[in-house]
Amino acid sequence: MRYSTRPSGNPFRVTETVMRPMIAIALLSVIACGKGSSNSAAPPAATKPAMPAGPVEYRVIVKSTWTKVSHPFEYPSGAHFSGMIGASHNAKYSIFAIGRRPTPGLERLSEEGKHSPLDTEIRTAIDQGNALMLFESGGLNNWRDSMVATVRVDPAHPLVSVVNMIAPSPDWFTGASDINLAENGAWITRRTVALYAYDSGGDDGTTYKAKDKDTNPKKATTRATNRHFVSHGRVKPVATVTFVRKTS
């Protein structure tokens, strides 16, 4: 350190010309240290979980919970489900969505239980690369039984949607949309989902055996919250679907 040789009342006073550069250097050192500690404390960048290997197959099991005891209001004679129809797909395709108008295929399925032209719509999605597989089953008349089918999924098509008509009804159906069978980078072993009733928006009937009253233009699909599906103030599911991974 240099000291001034100029006469002064305090012979040990450091001159301003010497102190200013020293203060500047000290400030730069503090700033540099601060930047270094900030960089070292930065959290690592988030990474997406890896998709599981595939393809894999699942059993799809639909079981009714729609009975005269659980849904007593105007429970119809001849109650049954049409056969299920569904697909494995990506996020660019879905069979139905609340708030969206029904496709011709969904409308016919919900009103008549027919799989055509919904099966054609699914095959078109397969041709476009947005769906992987179409699956179907026969109908269900005996609630002690279940509807069973097989679906294949892969990393590019991990979602599954499935629907079936609630019959008799004007345009009511049940099903699940966009069920993801991949979780934390692995295929799940088993998943059960409660299935609720929906109004496709294709018919204005309000009772199980109402006469045909076609809706034009079509309305958006909604969750059915009419008295037929409400018990003790709660909307009750009409079925469950269980996905069980097959082992090789």
TINU-561505 format. One line per 10 residues: number of its first residue (from 1); for each residue x, y, z of N, C-alpha, C. Coordinates in steps of 0.05 Angstrom, whole numbers, plus 5000, padded with zeros to 4 digits. Layout:
NUM) X:Y:Z:X:Y:Z:X:Y:Z | ...
This chain:
1) 5017:4976:5000:5000:5000:5000:5018:5025:5000 | 5009:5044:4984:5024:5069:4983:5012:5090:5001 | 5029:5107:5015:5020:5129:5032:5029:5155:5020 | 5013:5175:5025:5021:5201:5014:5044:5213:5029 | 5062:5227:5013:5085:5241:5026:5079:5270:5030 | 5054:5278:5022:5046:5306:5024:5040:5312:5054 | 5049:5336:5064:5044:5343:5092:5015:5343:5099 | 5008:5334:5122:4980:5332:5130:4978:5331:5160 | 4953:5339:5170:4949:5338:5199:4950:5310:5209 | 4944:5291:5192:4945:5262:5200:4964:5248:5181
11) 4988:5242:5190:5008:5230:5172:5000:5202:5162 | 4980:5190:5174:4972:5163:5165:4948:5162:5147 | 4937:5186:5138:4913:5186:5121:4919:5176:5094 | 4903:5157:5084:4907:5147:5057:4895:5167:5038 | 4908:5173:5016:4898:5193:4997:4874:5182:4982 | 4856:5201:4972:4833:5193:4957:4840:5180:4931 | 4862:5187:4919:4871:5175:4893:4877:5146:4896 | 4886:5138:4920:4893:5110:4925:4867:5095:4933 | 4850:5107:4949:4826:5093:4960:4805:5087:4939 | 4801:5105:4920:4779:5101:4901:4783:5076:4884
21) 4807:5071:4873:4811:5046:4858:4807:5021:4876 | 4815:5023:4901:4812:5000:4919:4783:4994:4924 | 4766:5015:4928:4738:5011:4933:4725:4999:4909 | 4732:5008:4885:4721:4998:4860:4727:4968:4857 | 4752:4961:4863:4760:4933:4861:4744:4915:4881 | 4740:4926:4905:4725:4911:4925:4696:4906:4916 | 4684:4927:4904:4657:4925:4895:4654:4904:4873 | 4673:4905:4854:4673:4885:4832:4676:4857:4843 | 4692:4853:4864:4695:4827:4876:4669:4817:4888 | 4655:4835:4902:4630:4827:4914:4609:4819:4893
31) 4608:4835:4871:4588:4829:4850:4595:4802:4837 | 4621:4797:4833:4629:4772:4820:4622:4748:4838 | 4626:4751:4864:4620:4730:4882:4590:4724:4883 | 4574:4747:4882:4545:4744:4882:4535:4729:4858 | 4546:4735:4835:4538:4721:4810:4545:4692:4812 | 4568:4686:4822:4577:4658:4824:4558:4642:4842 | 4550:4653:4865:4533:4638:4883:4505:4635:4871 | 4496:4655:4855:4470:4653:4843:4469:4630:4823 | 4491:4628:4807:4492:4607:4787:4493:4579:4800 | 4508:4577:4821:4512:4551:4834:4486:4542:4847
41) 4468:4561:4855:4444:4554:4869:4420:4549:4850 | 4424:4553:4824:4402:4550:4805:4393:4521:4804 | 4366:4517:4804:4356:4489:4804:4361:4476:4776 | 4363:4450:4775:4367:4437:4749:4341:4440:4733 | 4345:4440:4706:4322:4443:4688:4304:4418:4690 | 4277:4423:4690:4258:4401:4692:4259:4385:4667 | 4256:4359:4669:4256:4341:4646:4230:4326:4645 | 4220:4320:4622:4196:4304:4619:4201:4275:4625 | 4183:4262:4639:4187:4233:4644:4188:4218:4618 | 4205:4198:4616:4207:4182:4592:4182:4166:4588
51) 4174:4163:4563:4151:4146:4556:4159:4117:4559 | 4141:4100:4567:4148:4071:4570:4151:4058:4543 | 4164:4036:4543:4167:4020:4518:4140:4008:4511 | 4137:4000:4487:4111:3989:4478:4114:3975:4452 | 4092:3965:4441:4065:3967:4452:4059:3946:4473 | 4037:3951:4488:4027:3932:4507:3997:3929:4504 | 3985:3908:4514:3957:3903:4512:3943:3903:4539 | 3918:3912:4539:3902:3913:4564:3875:3899:4558 | 3865:3886:4579:3837:3877:4579:3820:3901:4587 | 3798:3905:4573:3780:3927:4580:3754:3914:4589
61) 3747:3919:4615:3724:3905:4627:3704:3926:4636 | 3680:3926:4624:3658:3944:4632:3638:3929:4648 | 3632:3939:4672:3613:3927:4691:3591:3947:4698 | 3566:3939:4695:3544:3957:4701:3540:3961:4731 | 3533:3986:4739:3524:3992:4766:3497:4006:4765 | 3484:4004:4742:3458:4017:4736:3436:3997:4742 | 3423:4000:4765:3402:3981:4773:3378:3996:4783 | 3357:3982:4788:3333:3995:4798:3337:4005:4827 | 3355:3993:4841:3361:4001:4868:3378:4027:4868 | 3398:4027:4851:3416:4050:4851:3405:4074:4835
71) 3387:4069:4816:3376:4090:4799:3345:4086:4797 | 3331:4090:4818:3303:4081:4819:3283:4098:4802 | 3290:4123:4795:3271:4140:4781:3266:4130:4753 | 3241:4121:4748:3232:4112:4721:3251:4091:4709 | 3262:4074:4727:3280:4053:4716:3265:4036:4696 | 3276:4033:4671:3261:4021:4650:3261:3991:4649 | 3240:3979:4639:3241:3950:4633:3259:3946:4609 | 3272:3924:4607:3290:3918:4585:3316:3934:4586 | 3324:3943:4609:3349:3959:4612:3373:3942:4602 | 3390:3955:4586:3414:3941:4577:3434:3962:4566
81) 3458:3953:4561:3479:3969:4548:3483:3957:4520 | 3487:3975:4501:3497:3966:4475:3526:3957:4478 | 3536:3943:4457:3564:3935:4458:3582:3959:4460 | 3604:3956:4474:3623:3979:4475:3639:3981:4449 | 3647:4005:4444:3665:4010:4421:3685:4032:4431 | 3710:4028:4424:3730:4047:4433:3755:4047:4416 | 3775:4062:4425:3800:4065:4410:3822:4073:4428 | 3847:4065:4421:3871:4076:4433:3880:4098:4414 | 3890:4120:4425:3895:4143:4408:3914:4163:4421 | 3920:4185:4407:3937:4206:4418:3918:4230:4425
91) 3931:4252:4433:3915:4275:4442:3900:4290:4419 | 3906:4283:4395:3893:4296:4372:3865:4284:4365 | 3858:4262:4379:3833:4249:4373:3819:4242:4399 | 3792:4243:4399:3776:4233:4421:3749:4227:4410 | 3736:4207:4421:3709:4199:4412:3688:4220:4421 | 3691:4230:4445:3672:4251:4454:3685:4270:4473 | 3673:4293:4477:3682:4312:4496:3659:4329:4505 | 3657:4335:4531:3636:4352:4541:3640:4380:4529 | 3618:4392:4520:3619:4418:4507:3623:4417:4477 | 3627:4394:4466:3631:4391:4437:3607:4376:4425
101) 3598:4384:4402:3576:4371:4389:3584:4343:4380 | 3564:4324:4381:3571:4297:4374:3577:4293:4344 | 3595:4275:4338:3599:4267:4311:3575:4250:4302 | 3571:4246:4276:3549:4228:4268:3552:4200:4280 | 3577:4191:4283:3581:4164:4295:3572:4163:4324 | 3580:4183:4340:3572:4183:4368:3542:4187:4371 | 3530:4203:4354:3501:4207:4355:3486:4181:4350 | 3494:4166:4330:3479:4141:4324:3484:4121:4346 | 3509:4120:4356:3514:4101:4378:3496:4107:4402 | 3493:4133:4409:3478:4141:4433:3448:4137:4429
111) 3438:4138:4404:3409:4136:4398:3400:4108:4391 | 3418:4093:4377:3410:4067:4367:3428:4044:4377 | 3451:4051:4389:3469:4030:4397:3486:4019:4375 | 3485:4031:4351:3499:4020:4328:3528:4030:4328 | 3546:4013:4320:3575:4020:4320:3583:4035:4294 | 3566:4033:4274:3572:4047:4249:3555:4073:4248 | 3566:4096:4241:3592:4101:4229:3615:4108:4248 | 3611:4104:4274:3633:4110:4293:3657:4094:4287 | 3654:4069:4279:3677:4052:4273:3692:4063:4248 | 3677:4075:4229:3690:4087:4206:3706:4112:4214
121) 3695:4128:4233:3709:4151:4243:3735:4143:4257 | 3734:4122:4272:3759:4112:4286:3779:4102:4265 | 3770:4088:4245:3789:4078:4225:3802:4101:4209 | 3787:4123:4205:3798:4146:4192:3820:4158:4210 | 3815:4159:4236:3836:4169:4255:3861:4151:4255 | 3856:4125:4251:3879:4106:4249:3895:4112:4224 | 3881:4116:4201:3895:4123:4176:3911:4149:4178 | 3901:4168:4194:3915:4193:4198:3937:4192:4219 | 3940:4169:4232:3961:4166:4252:3954:4175:4280 | 3928:4184:4283:3920:4194:4310:3907:4172:4328
131) 3901:4149:4316:3891:4126:4332:3907:4102:4325 | 3909:4083:4343:3924:4059:4339:3907:4035:4334 | 3885:4033:4349:3869:4008:4348:3839:4013:4354 | 3822:4000:4340:3793:4000:4345:3787:3974:4361 | 3770:3976:4382:3762:3952:4396:3732:3953:4401 | 3719:3930:4402:3690:3928:4405:3683:3903:4422 | 3657:3903:4430:3647:3879:4444:3617:3877:4438 | 3605:3855:4446:3576:3852:4444:3563:3867:4467 | 3536:3868:4466:3521:3883:4487:3520:3868:4513 | 3506:3882:4533:3505:3871:4560:3476:3873:4569
141) 3463:3850:4574:3436:3849:4584:3434:3839:4612 | 3453:3822:4620:3453:3811:4647:3474:3825:4663 | 3465:3840:4684:3484:3856:4699:3504:3839:4716 | 3499:3814:4718:3519:3797:4732:3543:3792:4714 | 3541:3797:4689:3563:3793:4670:3578:3819:4665 | 3598:3818:4649:3613:3842:4641:3619:3841:4611 | 3623:3865:4600:3633:3866:4572:3663:3866:4573 | 3676:3851:4555:3705:3849:4556:3716:3852:4527 | 3738:3867:4525:3751:3870:4499:3781:3873:4505 | 3797:3875:4484:3826:3879:4486:3834:3904:4470
151) 3851:3920:4482:3861:3944:4468:3892:3944:4470 | 3904:3953:4449:3933:3956:4448:3940:3986:4448 | 3960:3993:4464:3970:4020:4466:4000:4020:4460 | 4011:4043:4452:4040:4046:4449:4048:4074:4458 | 4074:4081:4459:4082:4107:4468:4070:4131:4453 | 4063:4127:4427:4052:4148:4411:4021:4150:4415 | 4009:4129:4426:3980:4128:4429:3973:4116:4456 | 3979:4131:4478:3975:4120:4505:3947:4124:4516 | 3929:4138:4502:3903:4145:4512:3882:4125:4502 | 3861:4120:4518:3840:4102:4510:3813:4116:4515
161) 3794:4114:4496:3767:4124:4500:3748:4101:4493 | 3726:4099:4507:3706:4078:4503:3678:4088:4509 | 3658:4079:4493:3631:4087:4497:3612:4064:4492 | 3588:4066:4505:3566:4047:4498:3540:4061:4505 | 3519:4053:4490:3492:4066:4494:3479:4056:4520 | 3466:4074:4534:3448:4066:4556:3420:4062:4543 | 3410:4038:4544:3385:4032:4530:3364:4020:4548 | 3339:4027:4543:3330:4046:4523:3334:4075:4533 | 3338:4093:4513:3341:4122:4520:3340:4138:4494 | 3335:4164:4496:3334:4180:4472:3361:4184:4459
171) 3382:4190:4475:3409:4194:4464:3429:4194:4487 | 3425:4176:4506:3443:4175:4529:3463:4153:4526 | 3487:4158:4535:3508:4138:4533:3526:4140:4557 | 3543:4121:4561:3563:4122:4582:3590:4116:4569 | 3611:4124:4583:3638:4119:4572:3659:4136:4586 | 3683:4133:4576:3706:4148:4587:3722:4159:4563 | 3734:4182:4567:3749:4195:4546:3777:4201:4555 | 3796:4195:4538:3824:4203:4542:3836:4191:4568 | 3832:4166:4574:3844:4153:4597:3873:4147:4590 | 3892:4158:4605:3920:4154:4600:3930:4129:4615
181) 3940:4110:4601:3950:4085:4613:3980:4086:4619 | 3993:4109:4613:4021:4112:4620:4024:4131:4643 | 4041:4124:4662:4044:4141:4687:4073:4139:4697 | 4085:4162:4699:4113:4164:4709:4132:4146:4693 | 4129:4147:4667:4147:4132:4650:4143:4102:4649 | 4119:4093:4658:4114:4064:4658:4085:4059:4651 | 4079:4036:4641:4051:4028:4637:4038:4019:4663 | 4015:4030:4669:4002:4022:4694:3994:3993:4693 | 3991:3981:4716:3983:3953:4718:3953:3950:4716 | 3939:3968:4730:3910:3966:4731:3898:3993:4738
191) 3875:3999:4726:3861:4024:4732:3831:4020:4729 | 3816:4029:4748:3787:4028:4747:3776:4056:4747 | 3757:4062:4729:3746:4088:4726:3715:4086:4727 | 3703:4104:4743:3674:4105:4745:3663:4118:4719 | 3641:4106:4708:3629:4116:4684:3602:4129:4690 | 3599:4153:4681:3574:4168:4685:3557:4169:4659 | 3533:4178:4662:3515:4180:4638:3520:4207:4625 | 3518:4207:4598:3520:4232:4583:3497:4234:4563 | 3490:4259:4557:3471:4265:4536:3486:4274:4512 | 3484:4259:4490:3501:4266:4467:3495:4292:4453
201) 3470:4301:4457:3461:4326:4444:3447:4322:4417 | 3440:4297:4411:3428:4291:4386:3398:4289:4386 | 3386:4287:4410:3357:4283:4412:3347:4299:4437 | 3322:4310:4435:3311:4326:4456:3294:4310:4476 | 3293:4283:4473:3278:4267:4492:3288:4270:4520 | 3269:4267:4540:3276:4271:4568:3270:4247:4585 | 3259:4225:4574:3254:4201:4589:3266:4177:4574 | 3268:4155:4588:3281:4131:4577:3268:4123:4550 | 3241:4123:4550:3227:4113:4526:3213:4135:4511 | 3224:4159:4511:3212:4181:4497:3213:4176:4467
211) 3193:4187:4453:3192:4184:4423:3215:4201:4412 | 3224:4192:4388:3246:4207:4374:3239:4236:4371 | 3258:4253:4379:3254:4282:4376:3281:4294:4368 | 3288:4290:4343:3315:4297:4334:3322:4326:4339 | 3346:4331:4348:3355:4358:4354:3370:4370:4330 | 3360:4393:4321:3374:4407:4299:3374:4437:4304 | 3397:4450:4305:3424:4438:4302:3430:4422:4327 | 3450:4405:4325:3458:4388:4347:3468:4405:4370 | 3463:4396:4395:3473:4410:4418:3500:4397:4427 | 3513:4411:4445:3538:4401:4456:3533:4378:4475
221) 3551:4359:4476:3549:4336:4494:3552:4346:4523 | 3535:4336:4541:3536:4344:4569:3535:4320:4587 | 3543:4323:4612:3539:4303:4633:3509:4302:4639 | 3497:4279:4640:3468:4276:4646:3464:4279:4676 | 3450:4300:4683:3445:4306:4711:3415:4306:4717 | 3399:4294:4700:3370:4293:4704:3364:4272:4726 | 3339:4271:4735:3332:4255:4758:3338:4225:4755 | 3339:4216:4730:3344:4188:4725:3372:4179:4735 | 3390:4198:4737:3417:4190:4745:3426:4204:4771 | 3407:4214:4786:3413:4227:4811:3398:4212:4834
231) 3412:4206:4855:3400:4193:4878:3411:4207:4903 | 3392:4215:4920:3399:4229:4946:3417:4253:4940 | 3410:4267:4919:3425:4292:4913:3452:4289:4899 | 3459:4264:4892:3485:4259:4880:3481:4246:4853 | 3497:4255:4833:3498:4242:4807:3513:4216:4811 | 3501:4194:4803:3513:4168:4808:3523:4155:4782 | 3546:4142:4783:3556:4128:4759:3537:4105:4751 | 3539:4098:4726:3522:4075:4716:3539:4050:4710 | 3565:4053:4711:3582:4030:4705:3611:4037:4714 | 3628:4017:4712:3657:4021:4715:3671:4008:4692
241) 3694:4019:4685:3712:4006:4666:3738:4001:4679 | 3749:3977:4676:3774:3970:4688:3794:3962:4665 | 3817:3973:4667:3839:3966:4648:3859:3949:4662 | 3864:3925:4652:3883:3907:4665:3905:3900:4645 | 3930:3907:4651:3952:3901:4633:3956:3871:4630 | 3959:3862:4605:3965:3834:4600:3995:3829:4604 | 4001:3806:4615:4029:3798:4618:4036:3779:4596 | 4061:3782:4586:4069:3764:4564:4077:3737:4574
